[in-house]
Amino acid sequence: MGHVRDIMVRNVITIDYNKTAKDVAVLLAEKEISSLVVIKDGNPIGLVTERDLARKVSVTDRKTADVPLSEIMSQKFRWVEPMTPIEDAVQKMLNNNIRRLLVLENGKLVGIITETDLAKHLRSKLLIDGALEDVTALKRKVIKTS
């Protein structure tokens, strides 16, 4: 089925650890994405999602500019390497009930893989497999009539 490197998004949008919830909201809206990788000293230390923003900021009476990113980010994140088989990445996501995996190589962030990336990959694979089945059936038909 392939490896994570074949379907991962390489241009990962990140945000520095010392930012605020407002910075998160602005960047998510600007880039039209649903999550950001939180970086400290050049290394990934967590994730922040639209869901984190909605759930954790809305329950406070504070302005988003007053809420540090460290209060809303998820410090636990799962990761895989670029050469991880896609099936293993899917299993890891299912086992941990998560929607995205960071892709690290030698401890450095090189990509991210999301449910959306997996769905696009699966759709392409199904379309290709279906087309191959159609071609094979057509070849059999041509051979029988020859």
C-alpha positions in Angstrom: 0.0 0.0 0.0 3.0 2.3 0.4 4.7 4.4 3.0 3.8 7.4 5.0 6.3 9.5 3.1 4.2 8.9 -0.1 1.1 10.7 1.3 2.4 12.9 4.1 2.1 16.7 4.0 5.6 18.1 3.9 4.8 21.7 4.4 3.7 21.6 8.1 2.4 24.8 9.6 3.9 25.3 13.0 3.5 27.8 15.8 6.0 28.8 18.5 5.3 27.7 22.1 5.3 31.2 23.5 2.2 32.3 21.4 -1.4 32.8 22.6 -4.8 31.2 21.8 -5.5 34.3 19.6 -2.3 33.6 17.6 -3.5 30.1 17.1 -7.0 31.2 16.0 -5.6 33.7 13.5 -3.1 31.3 12.0 -5.7 28.5 11.7 -8.1 30.8 9.9 -5.4 32.4 7.7 -4.1 29.0 6.5 -7.5 27.3 6.5 -6.3 24.3 8.5 -7.5 22.6 11.6 -4.3 22.0 13.5 -0.8 23.4 14.2 2.4 21.7 15.4 3.7 23.5 18.5 7.5 24.1 18.3 9.9 25.0 21.1 13.6 25.4 20.4 13.1 24.0 16.9 11.5 20.8 18.1 7.9 19.6 18.1 6.5 19.5 21.6 2.8 19.2 20.9 -0.3 19.9 18.8 -3.1 22.4 19.0 -6.3 21.9 17.1 -9.5 23.9 16.5 -11.1 21.5 19.0 -8.6 22.4 21.6 -9.3 26.1 20.9 -13.0 25.7 21.1 -13.1 23.5 24.2 -10.4 25.0 26.3 -10.8 28.7 25.6 -14.6 28.9 25.5 -14.8 27.6 29.1 -12.8 30.6 30.4 -13.9 34.2 30.8 -10.5 35.3 29.4 -9.8 36.9 26.0 -7.9 34.7 23.6 -5.0 37.1 23.7 -4.7 36.4 27.4 -4.7 32.6 27.1 -1.2 31.1 26.6 -0.8 28.4 24.0 0.7 26.1 26.7 -2.7 26.0 28.4 -4.6 24.7 25.4 -2.1 22.6 23.4 -1.9 18.8 23.7 1.5 17.8 24.8 1.0 14.2 24.0 1.3 13.5 20.3 1.9 10.3 18.3 4.4 10.1 15.5 5.8 7.8 12.9 8.8 7.8 10.6 8.5 8.4 6.8 9.2 4.8 6.0 6.4 3.5 8.2 3.9 1.5 6.1 0.6 3.3 5.7 -1.2 0.4 7.2 0.8 0.7 10.4 0.1 4.5 10.6 -3.6 3.8 10.2 -3.5 1.2 12.9 -1.7 3.6 15.2 -4.3 6.2 14.6 -7.1 3.8 15.3 -5.5 2.3 18.4 -5.0 5.8 19.9 -8.2 7.3 18.6 -6.4 10.2 17.0 -6.8 12.1 13.7 -3.3 13.1 12.9 0.3 11.8 13.3 3.5 13.8 13.1 6.2 12.4 10.9 9.6 12.6 12.4 13.0 11.7 11.0 15.9 11.6 13.4 13.7 13.6 15.8 13.0 16.4 13.4 9.6 17.3 12.0 9.4 16.4 8.3 5.6 16.0 7.8 2.2 15.3 9.1 -0.4 12.7 8.1 -4.1 13.2 8.8 -7.4 11.3 8.3 -8.0 13.5 5.3 -4.7 12.4 3.7 -5.5 8.8 4.3 -9.0 9.2 2.8 -7.6 10.8 -0.3 -5.0 8.1 -0.6 -7.6 5.4 -0.2 -10.0 7.0 -2.7 -7.1 7.2 -5.3 -6.2 3.5 -4.6 -9.8 2.4 -5.0 -10.2 4.3 -8.3 -7.0 2.9 -9.6 -7.8 -0.6 -8.5 -11.3 -0.3 -10.1 -9.8 1.0 -13.4 -7.4 -2.0 -13.4 -10.2 -4.4 -12.8 -12.2 -2.8 -15.7 -9.2 -3.1 -18.0 -8.6 -6.7 -17.0 -12.3 -7.6 -17.6 -12.1 -5.9 -21.0 -9.0 -7.8 -22.0 -10.7 -11.1 -21.0 -13.7 -10.1 -23.1 -11.5 -9.3 -26.1 -9.6 -12.5 -25.8 -12.8 -14.6 -25.6 -14.2 -12.9 -28.8 -11.0 -13.3 -30.7 
